[in-house]
Amino acid sequence: MNETKKRILVAGTFDLIHAGHIYLINEAAKLGDVYVIVATDRNRELFSGESPIIPQEQRLEIIRNLKNVKEARLGRNDNDTLKTVKEIHPDIILLGPDQRYSIKILSKGLKEIGQEHIEVKRLKKYYDKYKLHSSSLIKQKIIERSKKNNKR
């Protein structure tokens, strides 16, 4: 019997790809086929107040070419993530441990659009095997090194 794999949805900016991103995608792949929504530059700026270092098309190309990614697409310009969720039809939405989404609010939104069957989970383990395990830590190190080099 050929059982259909579950569809697992992850989303994020994926700016300055690091081991934590790979860990999230690999953990999602243990649950099924991985579908990724890559945040647009505009939405990242609206959400966090700063635009990504790497432009959206380049981030999308990188994500599309990662080993365990079945499909990747840019988020919507109107930031209506729930519409994209409906288009992908995931069985599970897997949030990263540091993503600011509330499972309760996301589940409520899914119910409002008739998608209450979608399970929302948060990856519990924060991948911190390496010192530079987040985009913000990588950016901080670049800034420190730049300041150090400018003093020379």
Secondary structure, 3 states (H helix, E strand, C coil): CCCCCCEEEEEECCCCCCHHHHHHHHHHHCCCEEEEEECCHHHHHHHHCCCCCCCHHHHHHHHHCCCCEEEEEECCCCCCHHHHHHHHCCCEEEECCCCCCCHHHHHHHHHHCCCCCCEEEECCCCCCCCCCCCHHHHHHHHHHHHHHHHCC
